[in-house]
């Protein structure tokens, strides 16, 4: 399929970068992107559209999240039919007190334990 004039015009425009950063996260994890400052690639007709998308992406990625592995005594069968499983984790040693998404459930019938991977 041959390129149209619109395709050629779109491909020959100058590159524009829509920035987003979080100083708190960048200060706490200075090598989180392996020292790379190259932007995430995207293609938009207007810089305003690119800025809207990168702001939404930053809102998702810029929030600090933690992951925990929790093992229970006894087998705990989750009720996944009621919706997305969540768990409340309270651990003063890790300074945690909040709700987390259950991202993985491993039930060990032989040892009668259940291990949850919590993310949030």
FIFI-731202 format. One record per atom (N, C-alpha, C): residue number from 1; residue in three letters; atom name; x, y, z. Coordinates in nm, 2 decimals. Layout:
BEGIN
NUM_ALA_CA_X_Y_Z
...
END
This chain:
BEGIN
1_UNK_N_0.08_-0.12_0.00
1_UNK_CA_0.00_0.00_0.00
1_UNK_C_0.09_0.12_0.00
2_UNK_N_0.08_0.21_-0.10
2_UNK_CA_0.16_0.33_-0.11
2_UNK_C_0.12_0.43_0.00
3_UNK_N_0.22_0.51_0.04
3_UNK_CA_0.20_0.62_0.14
3_UNK_C_0.12_0.73_0.08
4_UNK_N_0.03_0.79_0.16
4_UNK_CA_-0.04_0.90_0.11
4_UNK_C_0.03_1.03_0.15
5_UNK_N_-0.02_1.14_0.10
5_UNK_CA_0.04_1.27_0.14
5_UNK_C_0.02_1.30_0.29
6_UNK_N_-0.09_1.25_0.35
6_UNK_CA_-0.11_1.27_0.49
6_UNK_C_-0.01_1.19_0.57
7_UNK_N_0.02_1.07_0.53
7_UNK_CA_0.11_0.98_0.60
7_UNK_C_0.25_1.05_0.60
8_UNK_N_0.29_1.10_0.48
8_UNK_CA_0.42_1.16_0.47
8_UNK_C_0.43_1.29_0.56
9_UNK_N_0.32_1.36_0.56
9_UNK_CA_0.32_1.49_0.64
9_UNK_C_0.33_1.45_0.79
10_UNK_N_0.26_1.35_0.83
10_UNK_CA_0.26_1.31_0.97
10_UNK_C_0.40_1.26_1.01
11_UNK_N_0.47_1.19_0.92
11_UNK_CA_0.60_1.13_0.95
11_UNK_C_0.71_1.23_0.95
12_UNK_N_0.69_1.34_0.89
12_UNK_CA_0.80_1.44_0.87
12_UNK_C_0.79_1.55_0.98
13_UNK_N_0.69_1.55_1.07
13_UNK_CA_0.68_1.65_1.17
13_UNK_C_0.79_1.64_1.27
14_UNK_N_0.82_1.75_1.34
14_UNK_CA_0.92_1.75_1.44
14_UNK_C_0.87_1.68_1.56
15_UNK_N_0.96_1.62_1.64
15_UNK_CA_0.93_1.55_1.76
15_UNK_C_0.90_1.65_1.87
16_UNK_N_0.80_1.63_1.95
16_UNK_CA_0.76_1.71_2.06
16_UNK_C_0.75_1.62_2.18
17_UNK_N_0.80_1.66_2.29
17_UNK_CA_0.80_1.57_2.41
17_UNK_C_0.71_1.64_2.52
18_UNK_N_0.61_1.56_2.56
18_UNK_CA_0.52_1.60_2.67
18_UNK_C_0.58_1.55_2.80
19_UNK_N_0.62_1.64_2.89
19_UNK_CA_0.69_1.59_3.01
19_UNK_C_0.59_1.55_3.13
20_UNK_N_0.63_1.46_3.21
20_UNK_CA_0.57_1.43_3.34
20_UNK_C_0.68_1.38_3.43
21_UNK_N_0.68_1.43_3.56
21_UNK_CA_0.77_1.37_3.65
21_UNK_C_0.71_1.39_3.79
22_UNK_N_0.76_1.31_3.88
22_UNK_CA_0.72_1.31_4.02
22_UNK_C_0.85_1.33_4.10
23_UNK_N_0.88_1.44_4.16
23_UNK_CA_1.01_1.47_4.23
23_UNK_C_1.02_1.38_4.35
24_UNK_N_0.92_1.35_4.42
24_UNK_CA_0.93_1.26_4.54
24_UNK_C_0.97_1.12_4.50
25_UNK_N_0.91_1.06_4.40
25_UNK_CA_0.94_0.93_4.36
25_UNK_C_1.08_0.93_4.30
26_UNK_N_1.12_1.03_4.21
26_UNK_CA_1.25_1.03_4.15
26_UNK_C_1.36_1.05_4.26
27_UNK_N_1.33_1.12_4.36
27_UNK_CA_1.43_1.14_4.47
27_UNK_C_1.45_1.02_4.55
28_UNK_N_1.34_0.94_4.57
28_UNK_CA_1.35_0.82_4.65
28_UNK_C_1.42_0.70_4.57
29_UNK_N_1.39_0.70_4.44
29_UNK_CA_1.44_0.59_4.36
29_UNK_C_1.51_0.65_4.24
30_UNK_N_1.63_0.71_4.26
30_UNK_CA_1.70_0.78_4.15
30_UNK_C_1.74_0.69_4.03
31_UNK_N_1.75_0.56_4.05
31_UNK_CA_1.79_0.47_3.94
31_UNK_C_1.67_0.38_3.89
32_UNK_N_1.55_0.43_3.92
32_UNK_CA_1.43_0.35_3.89
32_UNK_C_1.42_0.32_3.74
33_UNK_N_1.47_0.41_3.65
33_UNK_CA_1.47_0.38_3.51
33_UNK_C_1.61_0.35_3.46
34_UNK_N_1.69_0.30_3.54
34_UNK_CA_1.83_0.26_3.51
34_UNK_C_1.91_0.39_3.46
35_UNK_N_1.88_0.50_3.51
35_UNK_CA_1.95_0.62_3.47
35_UNK_C_1.90_0.68_3.34
36_UNK_N_1.81_0.61_3.27
36_UNK_CA_1.76_0.65_3.14
36_UNK_C_1.66_0.77_3.15
37_UNK_N_1.67_0.86_3.07
37_UNK_CA_1.58_0.97_3.06
37_UNK_C_1.50_0.97_2.93
38_UNK_N_1.51_0.86_2.85
38_UNK_CA_1.44_0.86_2.73
38_UNK_C_1.29_0.85_2.75
39_UNK_N_1.22_0.93_2.67
39_UNK_CA_1.07_0.93_2.69
39_UNK_C_1.00_0.81_2.64
40_UNK_N_0.89_0.78_2.70
40_UNK_CA_0.80_0.67_2.64
40_UNK_C_0.75_0.72_2.51
41_UNK_N_0.74_0.63_2.41
41_UNK_CA_0.70_0.67_2.28
41_UNK_C_0.55_0.67_2.26
42_UNK_N_0.50_0.76_2.19
42_UNK_CA_0.36_0.77_2.16
42_UNK_C_0.34_0.87_2.04
43_UNK_N_0.23_0.85_1.97
43_UNK_CA_0.21_0.93_1.85
43_UNK_C_0.08_1.00_1.86
44_UNK_N_0.08_1.13_1.86
44_UNK_CA_-0.05_1.21_1.87
44_UNK_C_-0.04_1.33_1.77
45_UNK_N_-0.16_1.37_1.73
45_UNK_CA_-0.17_1.48_1.64
45_UNK_C_-0.15_1.62_1.71
46_UNK_N_-0.18_1.63_1.84
46_UNK_CA_-0.17_1.75_1.91
46_UNK_C_-0.09_1.73_2.04
47_UNK_N_-0.01_1.83_2.08
47_UNK_CA_0.07_1.81_2.21
47_UNK_C_-0.03_1.81_2.33
48_UNK_N_-0.14_1.87_2.32
48_UNK_CA_-0.24_1.86_2.43
48_UNK_C_-0.29_1.72_2.45
49_UNK_N_-0.31_1.65_2.34
49_UNK_CA_-0.35_1.51_2.35
49_UNK_C_-0.24_1.42_2.42
50_UNK_N_-0.11_1.45_2.38
50_UNK_CA_0.00_1.38_2.43
50_UNK_C_0.01_1.41_2.58
51_UNK_N_-0.01_1.53_2.62
51_UNK_CA_0.00_1.57_2.76
51_UNK_C_-0.11_1.51_2.84
52_UNK_N_-0.23_1.50_2.79
52_UNK_CA_-0.34_1.43_2.86
52_UNK_C_-0.30_1.29_2.89
53_UNK_N_-0.25_1.22_2.79
53_UNK_CA_-0.22_1.08_2.80
53_UNK_C_-0.10_1.06_2.90
54_UNK_N_0.00_1.14_2.89
54_UNK_CA_0.12_1.12_2.98
54_UNK_C_0.08_1.16_3.12
55_UNK_N_-0.01_1.25_3.14
55_UNK_CA_-0.06_1.28_3.28
55_UNK_C_-0.13_1.16_3.34
56_UNK_N_-0.22_1.10_3.26
56_UNK_CA_-0.29_0.98_3.30
56_UNK_C_-0.20_0.87_3.33
57_UNK_N_-0.10_0.85_3.25
57_UNK_CA_0.00_0.74_3.27
57_UNK_C_0.08_0.77_3.40
58_UNK_N_0.12_0.89_3.42
58_UNK_CA_0.19_0.93_3.54
58_UNK_C_0.11_0.91_3.66
59_UNK_N_-0.02_0.93_3.66
59_UNK_CA_-0.11_0.91_3.77
59_UNK_C_-0.11_0.76_3.81
60_UNK_N_-0.10_0.67_3.71
60_UNK_CA_-0.10_0.53_3.73
60_UNK_C_0.04_0.48_3.78
61_UNK_N_0.14_0.53_3.71
61_UNK_CA_0.28_0.48_3.74
61_UNK_C_0.35_0.55_3.85
62_UNK_N_0.31_0.67_3.88
62_UNK_CA_0.38_0.76_3.97
62_UNK_C_0.34_0.73_4.12
63_UNK_N_0.24_0.65_4.14
63_UNK_CA_0.20_0.62_4.28
63_UNK_C_0.29_0.51_4.33
64_UNK_N_0.34_0.53_4.45
64_UNK_CA_0.43_0.43_4.51
64_UNK_C_0.34_0.32_4.56
65_UNK_N_0.38_0.20_4.51
65_UNK_CA_0.31_0.07_4.55
65_UNK_C_0.41_-0.02_4.61
66_UNK_N_0.35_-0.11_4.69
66_UNK_CA_0.44_-0.21_4.76
66_UNK_C_0.38_-0.35_4.73
67_UNK_N_0.46_-0.45_4.74
67_UNK_CA_0.42_-0.59_4.72
67_UNK_C_0.46_-0.67_4.84
68_UNK_N_0.37_-0.76_4.89
68_UNK_CA_0.40_-0.84_5.01
68_UNK_C_0.35_-0.98_4.98
69_UNK_N_0.42_-1.08_5.04
69_UNK_CA_0.38_-1.22_5.04
69_UNK_C_0.33_-1.25_5.18
70_UNK_N_0.21_-1.30_5.19
70_UNK_CA_0.15_-1.33_5.32
70_UNK_C_0.11_-1.48_5.32
71_UNK_N_0.16_-1.55_5.42
71_UNK_CA_0.12_-1.69_5.43
71_UNK_C_0.03_-1.71_5.55
72_UNK_N_-0.08_-1.78_5.53
72_UNK_CA_-0.18_-1.80_5.63
72_UNK_C_-0.16_-1.94_5.69
73_UNK_N_-0.20_-1.96_5.82
73_UNK_CA_-0.21_-2.09_5.88
73_UNK_C_-0.34_-2.15_5.84
74_UNK_N_-0.34_-2.26_5.78
74_UNK_CA_-0.47_-2.33_5.73
74_UNK_C_-0.50_-2.29_5.59
75_UNK_N_-0.59_-2.36_5.53
75_UNK_CA_-0.62_-2.34_5.39
75_UNK_C_-0.74_-2.23_5.39
76_UNK_N_-0.72_-2.13_5.31
76_UNK_CA_-0.82_-2.02_5.30
76_UNK_C_-0.87_-2.02_5.16
77_UNK_N_-0.99_-2.06_5.13
77_UNK_CA_-1.05_-2.06_5.00
77_UNK_C_-1.10_-1.92_4.97
78_UNK_N_-1.05_-1.85_4.87
78_UNK_CA_-1.10_-1.72_4.84
78_UNK_C_-1.24_-1.73_4.77
79_UNK_N_-1.32_-1.63_4.79
79_UNK_CA_-1.45_-1.62_4.71
79_UNK_C_-1.43_-1.52_4.60
80_UNK_N_-1.39_-1.57_4.49
80_UNK_CA_-1.36_-1.48_4.37
80_UNK_C_-1.48_-1.44_4.30
81_UNK_N_-1.59_-1.51_4.32
81_UNK_CA_-1.72_-1.48_4.25
81_UNK_C_-1.78_-1.34_4.30
82_UNK_N_-1.73_-1.29_4.41
82_UNK_CA_-1.79_-1.17_4.46
82_UNK_C_-1.71_-1.04_4.41
83_UNK_N_-1.61_-1.07_4.32
83_UNK_CA_-1.54_-0.96_4.27
83_UNK_C_-1.39_-0.97_4.28
84_UNK_N_-1.32_-0.87_4.26
84_UNK_CA_-1.18_-0.87_4.27
84_UNK_C_-1.13_-0.89_4.42
85_UNK_N_-1.05_-0.99_4.44
85_UNK_CA_-1.02_-1.01_4.58
85_UNK_C_-0.92_-0.91_4.64
86_UNK_N_-0.95_-0.86_4.76
86_UNK_CA_-0.87_-0.76_4.83
86_UNK_C_-0.84_-0.82_4.97
87_UNK_N_-0.74_-0.77_5.03
87_UNK_CA_-0.71_-0.81_5.17
87_UNK_C_-0.66_-0.68_5.24
88_UNK_N_-0.69_-0.68_5.37
88_UNK_CA_-0.64_-0.58_5.46
88_UNK_C_-0.51_-0.63_5.53
89_UNK_N_-0.40_-0.56_5.51
89_UNK_CA_-0.28_-0.60_5.57
89_UNK_C_-0.24_-0.50_5.68
90_UNK_N_-0.21_-0.55_5.80
90_UNK_CA_-0.16_-0.47_5.91
90_UNK_C_-0.03_-0.53_5.96
91_UNK_N_0.08_-0.45_5.94
91_UNK_CA_0.21_-0.50_5.99
91_UNK_C_0.29_-0.38_6.03
92_UNK_N_0.30_-0.37_6.17
92_UNK_CA_0.37_-0.25_6.22
92_UNK_C_0.52_-0.25_6.19
93_UNK_N_0.58_-0.37_6.18
93_UNK_CA_0.72_-0.38_6.15
93_UNK_C_0.75_-0.32_6.01
94_UNK_N_0.66_-0.34_5.91
94_UNK_CA_0.68_-0.29_5.78
94_UNK_C_0.61_-0.15_5.75
95_UNK_N_0.55_-0.10_5.86
95_UNK_CA_0.47_0.03_5.85
95_UNK_C_0.36_0.02_5.75
96_UNK_N_0.28_-0.09_5.76
96_UNK_CA_0.17_-0.11_5.66
96_UNK_C_0.04_-0.12_5.74
97_UNK_N_-0.06_-0.05_5.69
97_UNK_CA_-0.20_-0.07_5.74
97_UNK_C_-0.29_-0.02_5.63
98_UNK_N_-0.34_-0.11_5.55
98_UNK_CA_-0.42_-0.07_5.44
98_UNK_C_-0.47_-0.19_5.36
99_UNK_N_-0.55_-0.16_5.26
99_UNK_CA_-0.61_-0.26_5.17
99_UNK_C_-0.52_-0.28_5.05
100_UNK_N_-0.51_-0.40_5.01
100_UNK_CA_-0.43_-0.44_4.89
100_UNK_C_-0.50_-0.53_4.80
101_UNK_N_-0.47_-0.53_4.67
101_UNK_CA_-0.52_-0.62_4.57
101_UNK_C_-0.45_-0.75_4.59
102_UNK_N_-0.52_-0.86_4.58
102_UNK_CA_-0.46_-0.99_4.58
102_UNK_C_-0.42_-1.03_4.44
103_UNK_N_-0.29_-1.03_4.41
103_UNK_CA_-0.25_-1.05_4.27
103_UNK_C_-0.21_-1.20_4.24
104_UNK_N_-0.20_-1.28_4.35
104_UNK_CA_-0.17_-1.42_4.33
104_UNK_C_-0.21_-1.49_4.46
105_UNK_N_-0.27_-1.61_4.43
105_UNK_CA_-0.31_-1.70_4.54
105_UNK_C_-0.25_-1.84_4.52
106_UNK_N_-0.19_-1.89_4.62
106_UNK_CA_-0.13_-2.02_4.61
106_UNK_C_-0.18_-2.11_4.73
107_UNK_N_-0.26_-2.21_4.70
107_UNK_CA_-0.31_-2.29_4.80
107_UNK_C_-0.23_-2.42_4.81
108_UNK_N_-0.17_-2.45_4.92
108_UNK_CA_-0.09_-2.57_4.94
108_UNK_C_-0.17_-2.67_5.03
109_UNK_N_-0.24_-2.77_4.96
109_UNK_CA_-0.32_-2.86_5.04
109_UNK_C_-0.24_-2.95_5.13
110_UNK_N_-0.12_-2.99_5.08
110_UNK_CA_-0.04_-3.08_5.15
110_UNK_C_0.01_-3.02_5.29
111_UNK_N_0.05_-2.90_5.28
111_UNK_CA_0.10_-2.83_5.40
111_UNK_C_-0.01_-2.75_5.47
112_UNK_N_-0.13_-2.75_5.42
112_UNK_CA_-0.24_-2.67_5.47
112_UNK_C_-0.21_-2.53_5.49
113_UNK_N_-0.16_-2.46_5.39
113_UNK_CA_-0.13_-2.32_5.40
113_UNK_C_-0.19_-2.25_5.27
114_UNK_N_-0.21_-2.12_5.28
114_UNK_CA_-0.24_-2.04_5.16
114_UNK_C_-0.15_-1.92_5.16
115_UNK_N_-0.09_-1.90_5.05
115_UNK_CA_0.00_-1.78_5.03
115_UNK_C_-0.06_-1.68_4.94
116_UNK_N_-0.07_-1.56_4.98
116_UNK_CA_-0.12_-1.45_4.90
116_UNK_C_-0.01_-1.35_4.86
117_UNK_N_-0.01_-1.31_4.74
117_UNK_CA_0.07_-1.20_4.70
117_UNK_C_-0.01_-1.08_4.69
118_UNK_N_0.02_-0.98_4.77
118_UNK_CA_-0.06_-0.85_4.78
118_UNK_C_0.01_-0.74_4.72
119_UNK_N_-0.06_-0.66_4.65
119_UNK_CA_0.00_-0.55_4.57
119_UNK_C_-0.09_-0.42_4.59
120_UNK_N_-0.03_-0.31_4.63
120_UNK_CA_-0.10_-0.19_4.65
120_UNK_C_-0.02_-0.08_4.71
END
